[in-house]
């Protein structure tokens, strides 16, 4: 997942609306992203 994808999905993530796999991908991106 890149920053653009994560940004688009962030509201849904924060609201708990995403499936577990997508949520995990966002969490991994937030941990690993350097920007």
C-alpha positions in Angstrom: 0.0 0.0 0.0 1.3 3.5 -0.8 0.6 6.8 0.8 -2.1 7.8 -1.6 -4.1 4.5 -1.1 -3.7 4.8 2.7 -4.9 8.4 2.7 -8.0 7.5 0.8 -8.9 4.7 3.2 -7.9 6.5 6.5 -11.3 7.7 7.4 -12.8 4.3 7.0 -10.0 2.8 9.0 -10.5 5.2 11.9 -14.2 4.6 11.8 -13.7 0.8 11.9 -15.4 0.3 8.6 -12.7 -1.6 6.8 -12.1 -5.3 6.5 -9.4 -6.8 8.8 -6.9 -7.3 5.9 -7.2 -3.7 4.6 -6.9 -2.4 8.2 -3.7 -4.5 8.7 -2.3 -3.1 5.4 -2.9 0.4 6.6 -1.3 -0.3 10.0 1.8 -1.8 8.3 2.0 1.2 6.0 1.8 3.7 8.9 4.5 1.7 10.7 6.9 1.5 7.8 6.3 4.7 5.8 9.1 7.2 6.0 7.1 10.2 4.6 
